[in-house]
């Protein structure tokens, strides 16, 4: 019996590796396509971030150790993560654990949703550490939007962009952040990613089933110069994600400053 159970888990976890993007995408409902400038915006996934406060749309400014300057940012991240904590409360037949899946989620499991384990977001970007804001090492929460009935297409060794060649994983949407201008590039320092591989393919597609939650990635700015307004752009990488500077598809920009 134990051998049978082991083989079942092994088969489930490797089956997604055997199913290719070209095979799986034929089972997706057709996505609406838009023409012209609207199409450049709506036809491709969007990268979004928290904390985002309407009054300071792209400017996150905090004072290290002064909670009154980052309470609003912390509350927004906490509110977002609470949606995921509720996924583990009670029994829901629509939810499955997908951590053992290395590639795509098998087609037979598309009628269910994968639980996203918040432990994947690492030990440093948690509420108990004020998401790094208290220490002046803020964590920015990223997710993807406009991905209904969309499946990420993997790169190959021949097609992967040079910018992520040393950090990409075959079955994950890689996240890469960098400074937009020379001042930011010189002062941004180390950037940490949780989980390091980015958004795993196993969470896709979102077929519109109730309860589906987007995978998340925390980006931690761990070693940057204080008292400088840093302009940061984070991009999501898959072969079928288009980066457009004008419409911000596949990427997101924000300004952050720590005094």
Secondary structure, DSSP 8 states (H G I E B T S, - for coil): -HHHHHHHHHHHHHHHHHS-HHHHHTTS-------HHHHHHHSS-EEEEES-BTTBTTEEEE-TT-GGGTHHHHHHHHHHHHHHHGGGSS--TTEE--TT--SS--GGGTTSEE---GGGG-SSSSGGGGGGTTTT--EEEEEEES-BT-------TTTS-GGGTTT--TTEEEEEEEESSHHHHHH---EEEESTT-EEGGG--B---TT-----EEEEE-S--TTS-EEEEEEEE-TT---BTTTTBTEEEEEEEE-
